[in-house]
Amino acid sequence: MKAMGSIGLRIVSAAALVLLAQAPAVAGDWPDWRGPNRDGASGEKGLPDKWSLKGDNLAWKAAYGGRSTPVILGDHLYLENTAGARETEQERLLCFNADTGRLLWEYKFNLFQSDVPAHRVGWASPVADPETGNVYSFGVNNLLTALTRDGKKIWERSITEEFSPFTTHGGRTVSPMVDGNLVIVSTPTSTWGSQANRAQRFIALDKRTGDIVWVGTPGGRPYDTSYGPMNIATINGMRLLITGGADGAALAMKPQTGEPVWNLVVAKRGLNTGLVVNGKYAIFSHGDENLEGNEMGMLGAFDATGKGKLGMDSIKWMVKGFLGGYSSPVMDGDRLYQVDNSGNLFAFDVQTGKQLWKQNLGVIQKASSVFADGKIYVGTESGKFYILRPHSDRCEILSEVELPLSNQGLMNQQTPEPVVAAAAVARGRVYFVSSDTLYAIGPKRTTSEAWKPVAQPVEPGQGPATWVQVTPTEMVLKPGETVTLHARLFDAAGRFLREDQAAWSLDKLNGTVTDGKFTVAPGGLPPGHGQAGLIKATVGGITGEARARVVPALPWNETFDGYAVGSVPPHWVSASTVGKFQVTELDGQKVLEKVPTDTLFKRMRVFMGPAGWSNYTVEADIRINEKRRQMGDAGIVAQRYTLVAFGNNQRLEMNSWQPEVARAASAPFAWKPDTWYRLKLRVENTADGKTRIRGKAWPAAEPEPPAWPIDRIDPIPNLQGSPGIFADAQFGVYFDNLKVTPNQ
């Protein structure tokens, strides 16, 4: 759609009939990692046919590598990567002058409560918003941060502590997307209540405030984490958010409400490639096990006008055996191009799926292709960058440049700089990042202009309301707090109609709600007990709801005596999921049990409070079961630091990001199964801007020892975070006498 000219920033009320949606600020922006239309294509002309490392069409290069695509808005280029190493490694967002390559600023943030290894950090690309000029980063530990174009933090949300995402060693992270007034992220989570089950969830937040607007669950149980890019497409007159899901399905939702539209399961693992659209058909690919037969991988097109669970009869054509598991496809009229896992670029007829030609580019491929000016731009993991001109029957190689040797290889092996991220096209240039270097290909000078705010009107809603959206829709509150909620109405196509008056009610929450103002009851519960429930709004017979956890003020002294057997504190996140915790009786007393399980859910983190707490101490009794000479591990969490007693290793360890062992502190700890021990973790923010973390453990039947075997100063401190507990126990573990107290 044609970009609008330079206009002033428009503020639109919730009752307005026009919704603002993402549009390129001026021709040439690349604000999303898959481009202005999120499909890997650009309408720019006059792009380079060739370049060289010696300077021919090399506008500039900067010694900053990465694994995610840069994005460009105005004269700013944003790149996500890592800073520091070992004890001081952090994820960071870099901002460059797109014309000159000069670094303007960097914003660093910590890794915490994550199992992602160091070499997978910086997975997701940032997204820039043409309307506000802001940029959004979604780190591998699910920290979502909104920054101004000058690098000032506006807000952040710790999705890890609020939603307990499924963290893996793979680091796979979905890049955020901006649509209208929303920034949308996705990750497999398990929280509480109706969302206690493990599922890939899409979380939409107000891009200006960070308030959560909707949470959608369009798919089934995830096989693993995935990183399929999100796209917006209009199919049969309806705007849809389409993507590949962790449940092996192609998914669609209404982007302003999160309502599921359709779901087509095509694989036995998560989908990591993006969907593209040709008329009423959506095209998908994967490189994993198919639902039928013994062939791996598939490319296919299906009718995307359906609703609900779609079947294989919706597929128009398929190419079984095509291993397109990483590199997303891109379309050029009646042709579709995609690189398979082995570095072969294919051309297919989009109407029939017929293969037109095949061109080898290497032996392994992760980066997605970009199509612009009649050419394909793509880098390979073999360390080459190609400029290609596709024809109807063949592929012409215009430029093939092998990149310099990299020192990033395993065991100090030197290979050409691998490229695993897609290129970006902006104002006559092509930008891409290798493991070591950020490159700008094209003219030395460009017509780049500073960002100017641009918004695009979207068709207003029509007809009757079919959906009530209550915002904010996910909250963490304290006793006595008051919050104002809004009932927003949408039509059957997911288009905003108006904000309206509603009949309000509460479910499992103590308090009052009048005219949308919810006030949490200041007391009425046993000390230390919290709440979790719903605030419902009904308009014209249609009901929407918001969810709230009410976290009691400190101090806590939880003995679990006030809870029924089989229950769990309702405001705890991830406590009642498939690797569940529950109150049980042991030796005639109520305790909290992590139920034995031989699945991946034997390892769980539970978060109990707000992500903004600081300067407190957590204590708990732990008791580990043993079977076949195997003991589990148990721990407590304070301010994003974990103190763990390792059973088999007979060790006490403090860590914040366990895979990076250089920032851990440990001490020997001899302990036995079927015996109660006490853990204590104290975290203090110091006057010089650092954090001191101390930990100890001892037999619960004995007096507390004065010494702290764990005593560490963190040079890159976590200054806040939720209290919690940790367990990695195949045969189960017990907790009791949990205390959380402010430091004195």
Secondary structure, DSSP 8 states (H G I E B T S, - for coil): -----S-------TT-S-EEE---SSTT-B-STTTTTTSSEE---S--S---TTSTTEEEEES---SS--EEETTEEEEEEEES-GGG-EEEEEEEETTT--EEEEEEE---S----GGG-S-S--EE-TTT--EEEE-TT-EEEEE-TTS-EEEEEEHHHHH-B---SS------EEETTEEEEEEEE--SGGG-S-EEEEEEEETTT--EEEEE--S-S-SS------EEEEETTEEEEEEE-TTSEEEEE-TTT--EEEEEE-BSS---S--EEETTEEEEEEEEEBSSSS-EEEEEEEETT--EE--GGGEEEEEET---SSS--EEETTEEEEE-TTSEEEEEETTT--EEEEEE--S---S--EEETTEEEEE-TTSEEEEEEE-SS-EEEEEEEE--EES-SGGG--EE----S--EEETTEEEEE-SS-EEEES-SS----------EEE----SS--EEEEES-EEEE-TT-EEE-EEEEE-TTS-EEEE---EEEEES--EEEETTEEEE-S--S-TT--EEEEEEEEETTEEEEEEEEE---S-EEE-STTS-TT---TT-BSTTSTT-EEEEEETTEEEEEE---SSGGGEEEEE-S-TT--SEEEEEEEEE-EETTEE-EEEEEETTEEEEEETTTTEEEEESSTT-GGG-EEEE----TTS-EEEEEEEEE-TTS-EEEEEEEEETTS---S--SEEEEESS-------EEEEE-TT-EEEEEEEEEE--
